[in-house]
Amino acid sequence: MASSVITLTTDFGLSSAYVALLKGAILSINPNTTLIDVTHEIAMGDIASAAYILGTLDGYFPHGTIHVAVVDPGVGSSRNPLVIDMGSQFFIGPDNGLVSNLYHAAEKVSIIQTSDDNIGPGSTRTPEGWQVYTLNKPEYWNHPVSTTFHGRDVFGPVAAHISLGVHPSSMGKLTSELVVQKDSVPLRYGNIVNGNIIYIDSFGNIVSNITKEWIEGDRSTAQIHMGKLTVVGVDQYYSQKYDDFMVLINSAGYLELAYPGKSAADILHSRIGQSFNLELPERGTLGNPT
């Protein structure tokens, strides 16, 4: 019997039976699969944080790994249920922007948009090598299907069937439509990169949507602005500063604001979506990274 790795990322929390029911639905179809809990502590409906976490998984799991993500404030609505064949990995979940960071990674460039760019719901460009399917074959679902628990009744069973060797093309209709969150990439104005907070980790470190490719030139002169706080310079590791705010490139390649030994998010009362801007030395307009 085939066996694959299935990862689970949800906002279900651990105080209810939802995670167990999702796992039970998968294991009832393929008891030999390996289930890995990425996290079930995403804040309720926080698509941006879930998209960031999913993006950090890229390249660190075996070929054929199936990533199930259920952060689904629109469950039961007209949003589409998706399965994406990414070539070496699969994604299963609602089409609500959860794949935004994986999308940008697959494009192999960091996108900084101008105010005229059209990145957002209904993007018709899918990365080369991706095949996106809208799930429309109920025979691969649990029944009856709850309108409020597609994790258990749709996404989990589909993942289990894929782990047994069923290809997504048997479970859905090929589409070019894919929701990519507009806020998943920064806006550029001259030498200012206007980003936002997309994740706050368990240490209280604040992660922006600005990637390392956009830290041009002398990193010691770059300025990071968040609210009334300005930090000058991008450091390499946490111990370079003590008892002060600092900015560095985190292990996933994103610009991060930290306060060694303390929670920067608690000190600053930070929240997802809050402005996080990078100011580079005046050099005319920014070019695309190479």
C-alpha positions as CSV (number, residue, x, y, z in Angstrom):
1,M,0.0,0.0,0.0
2,A,1.3,3.4,-0.9
3,S,2.4,5.8,1.8
4,S,3.2,9.5,1.7
5,V,3.9,12.3,4.1
6,I,0.9,14.6,4.7
7,T,1.5,17.9,6.6
8,L,-1.3,19.7,8.4
9,T,-1.6,23.5,8.9
10,T,-4.8,24.8,10.5
11,D,-6.3,27.4,12.8
12,F,-8.3,24.7,14.6
13,G,-6.4,24.9,17.9
14,L,-5.9,22.0,20.2
15,S,-8.7,22.4,22.7
16,S,-11.3,20.8,20.4
17,A,-11.7,17.6,18.5
18,Y,-11.2,19.2,15.0
19,V,-7.6,18.2,14.5
20,A,-8.3,14.6,15.6
21,L,-11.3,14.4,13.2
22,L,-9.2,15.7,10.3
23,K,-6.5,13.0,11.1
24,G,-9.2,10.3,11.5
25,A,-10.6,11.1,8.1
26,I,-7.2,10.7,6.5
27,L,-6.2,7.6,8.4
28,S,-9.5,5.9,7.7
29,I,-8.6,6.0,4.0
30,N,-4.8,5.4,4.3
31,P,-3.7,4.2,7.7
32,N,-0.1,4.0,6.5
33,T,0.4,7.6,5.7
34,T,2.7,9.8,7.9
35,L,1.0,12.8,9.4
36,I,3.1,15.9,10.4
37,D,1.5,18.7,12.4
38,V,3.1,21.9,11.2
39,T,0.9,24.0,13.4
40,H,-2.8,24.2,14.5
41,E,-2.3,27.5,16.3
42,I,-2.7,29.9,13.4
43,A,-4.9,32.8,14.6
44,M,-8.5,32.3,13.6
45,G,-8.9,33.1,9.9
46,D,-5.3,34.5,9.6
47,I,-4.6,33.7,6.0
48,A,-1.4,35.8,5.8
49,S,0.3,33.9,8.6
50,A,-0.7,30.6,7.3
51,A,0.6,31.5,3.8
52,Y,3.9,32.5,5.3
53,I,4.3,29.3,7.2
54,L,3.4,27.2,4.1
55,G,6.0,29.1,2.2
56,T,8.7,28.2,4.7
57,L,8.0,24.4,4.1
58,D,9.2,24.6,0.5
59,G,12.2,22.4,-0.1
60,Y,12.3,20.7,3.3
61,F,10.0,17.7,2.8
62,P,10.4,14.5,0.7
63,H,9.3,14.3,-2.9
64,G,5.5,13.7,-3.1
65,T,4.7,15.4,0.2
66,I,1.1,16.6,0.5
67,H,0.5,19.9,2.3
68,V,-3.0,20.3,3.7
69,A,-3.9,23.8,4.9
70,V,-7.3,24.7,6.4
71,V,-7.6,28.3,7.4
72,D,-10.9,28.8,5.8
73,P,-13.1,31.8,7.0
74,G,-15.1,31.3,3.7
75,V,-16.0,27.7,4.3
76,G,-19.3,26.8,2.7
77,S,-19.2,29.9,0.5
78,S,-18.5,30.2,-3.2
79,R,-14.7,30.0,-2.7
80,N,-13.2,27.0,-4.6
81,P,-11.6,24.0,-3.0
82,L,-8.3,23.3,-4.6
83,V,-5.6,20.7,-5.2
84,I,-2.4,21.9,-6.8
85,D,0.2,19.6,-8.3
86,M,3.4,21.6,-7.9
87,G,5.6,19.0,-9.5
88,S,7.3,17.5,-6.5
89,Q,4.7,18.5,-3.8
90,F,1.0,18.9,-3.6
91,F,-1.2,21.5,-1.9
92,I,-4.8,21.0,-0.8
93,G,-7.0,23.6,0.7
94,P,-9.4,26.5,0.0
95,D,-8.6,28.9,-2.8
96,N,-8.3,32.0,-0.6
97,G,-4.7,33.1,-0.8
98,L,-3.0,30.4,1.3
99,V,-0.6,29.5,-1.5
100,S,0.5,33.1,-2.0
101,N,4.1,32.6,-0.6
102,L,4.5,29.3,-2.3
103,Y,3.4,31.0,-5.5
104,H,6.0,33.7,-5.3
105,A,8.7,31.1,-4.4
106,A,7.7,29.1,-7.5
107,E,8.1,32.2,-9.6
108,K,11.7,32.3,-8.4
109,V,11.6,36.1,-8.0
110,S,10.6,38.4,-5.2
111,I,7.9,40.6,-6.6
112,I,7.6,44.2,-5.5
113,Q,4.5,45.7,-7.1
114,T,3.7,49.3,-8.1
115,S,0.3,50.8,-7.5
116,D,-0.6,49.8,-11.1
117,D,0.1,46.1,-10.7
118,N,-2.8,43.7,-10.6
119,I,-1.9,41.0,-8.0
120,G,-4.9,39.7,-6.2
121,P,-7.9,37.5,-6.4
122,G,-8.4,35.8,-9.7
123,S,-4.8,35.8,-10.9
124,T,-4.8,33.9,-14.2
125,R,-1.1,33.2,-14.2
126,T,0.1,30.0,-12.6
127,P,3.8,29.2,-12.1
128,E,5.5,27.0,-14.7
129,G,5.1,23.4,-13.7
130,W,2.0,23.9,-11.5
131,Q,-1.3,22.2,-12.4
132,V,-4.3,23.7,-10.4
133,Y,-7.5,21.7,-10.1
134,T,-10.9,22.8,-8.7
135,L,-12.2,19.8,-6.7
136,N,-15.5,18.7,-8.1
137,K,-15.6,14.9,-7.7
138,P,-17.7,14.2,-4.5
139,E,-16.9,10.5,-4.8
140,Y,-13.5,11.3,-3.2
141,W,-15.1,13.1,-0.2
142,N,-16.6,12.0,3.1
143,H,-20.4,12.0,3.1
144,P,-22.5,13.7,4.3
145,V,-20.3,16.8,3.6
146,S,-20.6,19.4,6.3
147,T,-20.9,23.0,5.1
148,T,-18.7,24.1,8.0
149,F,-16.0,21.4,8.1
150,H,-14.4,20.9,4.7
151,G,-11.1,20.0,6.4
152,R,-12.6,16.7,7.6
153,D,-15.0,16.0,4.7
154,V,-13.2,17.3,1.6
155,F,-9.5,18.3,2.0
156,G,-8.5,15.4,4.3
157,P,-10.0,12.7,2.2
158,V,-8.6,14.1,-1.0
159,A,-5.1,14.2,0.6
160,A,-5.5,10.5,1.6
161,H,-6.5,9.5,-1.9
162,I,-3.5,11.3,-3.4
163,S,-1.3,9.5,-0.8
164,L,-2.6,6.3,-2.3
165,G,-1.6,7.3,-5.8
166,V,-4.8,8.9,-7.2
167,H,-3.7,11.9,-9.3
168,P,-5.5,15.2,-8.7
169,S,-6.7,15.2,-12.3
170,S,-9.1,12.4,-11.3
171,M,-10.6,14.6,-8.5
172,G,-10.9,18.0,-10.1
173,K,-11.2,20.2,-13.1
174,L,-8.0,22.0,-14.5
175,T,-8.2,25.7,-14.0
176,S,-5.9,28.8,-14.4
177,E,-7.7,30.7,-11.7
178,L,-5.8,31.1,-8.4
179,V,-6.2,33.6,-5.6
180,V,-3.0,35.3,-4.6
181,Q,-3.2,37.8,-1.7
182,K,-2.4,41.4,-2.9
183,D,-0.8,42.1,0.5
184,S,1.6,39.2,0.2
185,V,4.0,41.4,-1.8
186,P,5.2,45.0,-1.0
187,L,4.6,48.2,-2.8
188,R,7.6,50.2,-4.2
189,Y,7.9,54.0,-4.3
190,G,11.4,55.1,-5.4
191,N,13.8,54.0,-2.6
192,I,11.0,53.1,-0.2
193,V,9.6,49.6,0.0
194,N,6.3,49.6,1.7
195,G,5.6,46.2,3.3
196,N,3.5,44.9,6.1
197,I,3.6,42.3,8.9
198,I,2.7,38.8,7.7
199,Y,3.6,36.7,10.8
200,I,4.6,37.0,14.4
201,D,6.4,33.9,15.7
202,S,6.3,32.3,19.2
203,F,9.3,34.5,20.3
204,G,7.4,37.7,19.4
205,N,9.6,38.3,16.4
206,I,7.9,40.3,13.7
207,V,8.1,39.1,10.1
208,S,7.5,41.3,7.1
209,N,6.7,40.4,3.5
210,I,10.0,42.0,2.4
211,T,12.5,39.4,1.3
212,K,16.3,39.5,1.3
213,E,16.5,40.2,-2.4
214,W,15.4,43.8,-1.8
215,I,18.0,44.7,0.7
216,E,20.3,46.4,-1.8
217,G,23.8,47.9,-1.2
218,D,25.2,48.6,2.2
219,R,22.9,46.9,4.7
220,S,24.3,49.0,7.6
221,T,22.6,52.1,6.2
222,A,19.2,50.6,5.4
223,Q,16.4,52.0,7.6
224,I,13.4,50.0,8.8
225,H,10.3,52.0,9.9
226,M,7.4,50.5,11.8
227,G,5.1,53.0,13.4
228,K,7.2,55.5,15.3
229,L,10.1,53.1,15.5
230,T,13.1,53.4,13.2
231,V,15.9,50.8,13.2
232,V,19.1,51.5,11.2
233,G,21.0,48.6,9.7
234,V,20.3,44.9,9.0
235,D,22.2,42.5,11.3
236,Q,23.2,38.9,10.7
237,Y,22.4,37.2,14.0
238,Y,20.4,37.9,17.2
239,S,23.4,38.3,19.5
240,Q,24.7,41.4,17.7
241,K,22.5,43.6,19.8
242,Y,21.3,43.4,23.4
243,D,18.4,45.2,25.0
244,D,17.4,46.9,21.9
245,F,15.4,46.4,18.7
246,M,17.2,44.9,15.7
247,V,16.4,43.8,12.2
248,L,17.8,40.8,10.4
249,I,17.1,38.3,7.6
250,N,15.3,35.3,9.2
251,S,15.8,31.7,8.2
252,A,13.1,31.9,5.6
253,G,14.7,34.9,3.9
254,Y,12.3,37.6,5.1
255,L,13.1,40.9,6.9
256,E,12.3,40.5,10.6
257,L,12.2,42.9,13.5
258,A,13.3,41.4,16.9
259,Y,14.2,42.3,20.4
260,P,16.7,39.7,21.7
261,G,15.4,38.1,24.9
262,K,12.0,39.9,24.7
263,S,8.9,39.9,22.5
264,A,9.1,42.7,20.0
265,A,5.5,42.2,19.2
266,D,4.4,42.6,22.8
267,I,6.5,45.8,23.3
268,L,5.1,47.4,20.1
269,H,1.6,46.0,20.3
270,S,2.1,44.7,16.7
271,R,-0.6,43.0,14.6
272,I,-0.7,41.2,11.3
273,G,-1.1,43.7,8.4
274,Q,0.6,46.6,10.1
275,S,2.9,48.7,8.0
276,F,6.6,47.6,7.9
277,N,8.7,49.8,5.6
278,L,12.3,49.6,4.3
279,E,14.1,52.7,3.3
280,L,17.3,52.3,1.2
281,P,19.9,55.0,0.4
282,E,18.9,57.3,-2.4
283,R,19.9,55.7,-5.6
284,G,17.1,56.7,-8.0
285,T,14.4,54.1,-8.4
286,L,14.9,50.5,-7.4
287,G,15.6,47.9,-10.0
288,N,14.6,44.3,-10.0
289,P,16.9,42.0,-8.0
290,T,19.2,39.7,-10.0
